[in-house]
């Protein structure tokens, strides 16, 4: 089954809507420059409301490893998503205490061999490259490249996914998971619950084809 990660959760209502729609993972963005930023205090109010079957993922950008480990422990997070310029050594260090999803902004000249430098990563998130932004760009990722990567790695496909194209993305890439934020929002940080439900329905439709 392709897992569905709803990223950029900023409030309990959106979290519960995602859970009820069938999401498998919820992403909490601790990068202060993101329009979907959530404080640790606010995330702590939402975390206890998540059922065990739904995993909580913390999103970090160039955060010191000790701070990542501390916040993951405090909030009982299931994984840390590293969306910055973290080195293989930093990924390996954090991976000793929690599963790590290493995110990449996939440029046209991205080399799949570069994934092999991160043996400590549990999975890799493929997002579209956009100058000056760490994810959440709304731009599409190279599906062909992601498909090739997915034959040998756990790939989480992000970037430009929405109701209209996610079934095709699932059918072509066959990723471990898909990740959506801006594609199901009424405004940055606020999910459209109708689009959220439709998105997950389309993921399941893509799986069946």
C-alpha positions as CSV (number, residue, x, y, z in Angstrom):
1,X,0.0,0.0,0.0
2,X,1.3,3.5,-0.9
3,X,1.4,5.5,2.3
4,X,0.0,9.0,2.4
5,X,1.8,11.8,4.3
6,X,-0.1,15.0,4.9
7,X,2.5,17.6,5.5
8,X,2.4,21.1,7.1
9,X,-0.2,20.3,9.8
10,X,-0.7,23.5,11.9
11,X,-3.9,22.8,13.8
12,X,-5.9,20.0,15.4
13,X,-8.9,20.3,13.0
14,X,-6.7,19.6,10.0
15,X,-4.9,16.7,11.8
16,X,-8.2,15.0,12.6
17,X,-9.5,15.6,9.1
18,X,-6.4,13.9,7.7
19,X,-6.8,11.0,10.1
20,X,-10.4,10.5,9.2
21,X,-9.6,10.6,5.5
22,X,-7.1,7.8,5.9
23,X,-3.7,9.5,6.1
24,X,-0.8,7.3,7.3
25,X,1.6,10.1,8.4
26,X,1.3,13.7,9.4
27,X,4.1,16.2,9.0
28,X,4.9,18.9,11.5
29,X,7.1,21.6,10.1
30,X,9.5,23.1,12.6
31,X,11.3,25.3,10.1
32,X,10.5,28.9,11.2
33,X,10.7,30.4,7.8
34,X,8.0,28.0,6.4
35,X,4.4,29.3,6.0
36,X,3.5,26.0,7.6
37,X,5.6,26.4,10.7
38,X,4.3,25.0,13.9
39,X,5.8,25.6,17.3
40,X,6.8,22.8,19.6
41,X,4.1,23.9,22.1
42,X,1.3,23.8,19.5
43,X,2.6,20.4,18.1
44,X,2.5,19.1,21.7
45,X,-1.2,19.8,21.9
46,X,-2.0,17.9,18.7
47,X,0.4,14.9,19.1
48,X,-1.7,13.1,21.8
49,X,-4.7,13.2,19.6
50,X,-3.1,11.0,16.9
51,X,-4.0,7.3,17.0
52,X,-1.1,4.8,17.1
53,X,-1.7,3.8,13.4
54,X,-0.9,7.4,12.3
55,X,2.8,8.4,12.5
56,X,4.0,11.9,13.4
57,X,7.0,13.2,11.4
58,X,9.0,16.3,12.4
59,X,10.4,18.4,9.5
60,X,13.8,20.0,10.2
61,X,16.1,22.2,8.1
62,X,19.8,22.3,9.1
63,X,18.9,21.8,12.7
64,X,21.6,20.6,15.1
65,X,21.4,16.8,15.6
66,X,21.0,17.1,19.4
67,X,18.1,19.5,19.0
68,X,16.4,17.2,16.5
69,X,16.8,14.2,18.9
70,X,15.5,16.2,21.8
71,X,12.4,17.5,20.0
72,X,11.6,14.0,18.6
73,X,11.9,12.5,22.0
74,X,9.8,15.3,23.7
75,X,7.0,15.0,21.1
76,X,7.3,11.2,20.7
77,X,7.7,11.6,17.0
78,X,8.1,8.5,14.8
79,X,10.5,10.0,12.3
80,X,12.6,13.0,11.5
81,X,12.5,14.5,8.0
82,X,15.7,16.4,7.2
83,X,15.0,19.0,4.5
84,X,18.2,20.9,4.5
85,X,21.8,20.4,3.5
86,X,22.5,17.7,6.1
87,X,25.6,15.6,5.4
88,X,25.6,11.8,5.5
89,X,27.4,12.0,8.8
90,X,24.6,14.1,10.4
91,X,21.9,11.8,8.9
92,X,23.7,8.8,10.4
93,X,24.0,10.5,13.8
94,X,20.3,11.3,14.0
95,X,19.4,7.9,12.6
96,X,20.9,6.3,15.7
97,X,17.9,7.6,17.7
98,X,15.1,7.9,15.2
99,X,14.3,6.8,11.6
100,X,15.3,9.5,9.2
101,X,13.7,10.6,5.9
102,X,16.3,12.6,3.9
103,X,14.7,15.0,1.5
104,X,16.3,16.1,-1.7
105,X,15.4,19.0,-4.0
106,X,15.7,17.1,-7.3
107,X,17.5,19.2,-10.0
108,X,17.6,18.0,-13.6
109,X,21.1,16.7,-13.2
110,X,20.4,14.9,-9.9
111,X,22.3,11.6,-9.8
112,X,20.7,8.6,-8.2
113,X,24.1,7.4,-7.0
114,X,24.1,10.2,-4.4
115,X,21.5,8.3,-2.4
116,X,24.0,5.6,-1.7
117,X,26.0,8.1,0.4
118,X,23.1,8.1,3.0
119,X,22.9,4.4,4.2
120,X,21.5,5.7,7.5
121,X,18.4,7.1,5.9
122,X,15.2,5.0,6.2
123,X,13.6,6.7,3.2
124,X,14.3,9.5,0.7
125,X,11.8,12.3,-0.1
126,X,12.0,13.6,-3.7
127,X,10.8,17.2,-3.9
128,X,11.1,19.7,-6.8
129,X,14.0,22.1,-6.8
130,X,13.2,25.8,-6.4
131,X,15.8,28.4,-5.6
132,X,15.8,29.6,-2.0
133,X,13.1,27.2,-0.8
134,X,13.4,24.0,1.3
135,X,10.3,22.1,0.0
136,X,6.7,23.1,-0.3
137,X,7.3,24.7,-3.6
138,X,4.2,23.3,-5.4
139,X,6.4,22.4,-8.4
140,X,6.4,18.9,-9.8
141,X,9.3,16.4,-9.4
142,X,10.8,14.3,-12.2
143,X,8.5,11.3,-12.1
144,X,10.7,9.2,-14.4
145,X,13.7,9.8,-12.1
146,X,11.6,9.0,-9.0
147,X,10.4,5.8,-10.7
148,X,13.9,4.6,-11.3
149,X,14.9,5.5,-7.7
150,X,11.9,3.6,-6.3
151,X,13.1,0.3,-7.7
152,X,15.9,0.2,-5.2
153,X,14.9,2.6,-2.4
154,X,12.0,3.8,-0.3
155,X,10.9,6.9,-2.2
156,X,8.4,9.4,-0.8
157,X,7.2,11.4,-3.8
158,X,6.4,15.1,-3.2
159,X,6.3,18.3,-5.2
160,X,3.3,19.5,-7.2
161,X,1.0,16.6,-6.2
162,X,-2.8,17.3,-6.2
163,X,-6.1,15.6,-6.8
164,X,-5.8,15.9,-10.6
165,X,-2.4,14.1,-10.9
166,X,-1.7,12.0,-7.9
167,X,-3.3,8.8,-9.3
168,X,-1.1,9.0,-12.3
169,X,1.9,9.7,-10.1
170,X,1.2,6.6,-8.0
171,X,0.7,4.5,-11.1
172,X,3.9,5.6,-12.8
173,X,6.3,5.9,-9.9
174,X,5.0,3.3,-7.5
175,X,6.5,5.1,-4.5
176,X,6.7,4.0,-0.9
177,X,4.6,7.1,-0.1
178,X,3.3,10.3,-1.4
179,X,3.6,13.7,0.4
180,X,1.3,16.7,-0.1
181,X,1.1,20.1,1.5
182,X,0.2,23.0,-0.8
183,X,-1.8,20.8,-3.2
184,X,-4.7,20.4,-0.7
185,X,-4.7,23.8,0.9
186,X,-7.1,26.7,0.9
187,X,-4.2,28.9,2.0
188,X,-0.7,28.1,3.3
189,X,-1.0,26.2,6.5
190,X,-4.8,25.6,6.2
191,X,-6.0,22.3,4.6
192,X,-9.1,22.1,2.5
193,X,-10.8,19.0,4.0
194,X,-12.7,18.2,0.8
195,X,-9.5,18.2,-1.3
196,X,-7.8,16.2,1.4
197,X,-10.4,13.4,1.2
198,X,-10.3,13.5,-2.6
199,X,-6.5,13.3,-2.7
200,X,-6.4,10.2,-0.6
201,X,-9.2,8.6,-2.7
202,X,-7.2,9.3,-5.8
203,X,-4.1,7.7,-4.3
204,X,-6.1,4.5,-3.7
205,X,-7.5,4.7,-7.3
206,X,-4.0,5.0,-8.7
207,X,-2.9,2.0,-6.7
208,X,-5.7,-0.2,-8.2
209,X,-4.6,0.6,-11.8
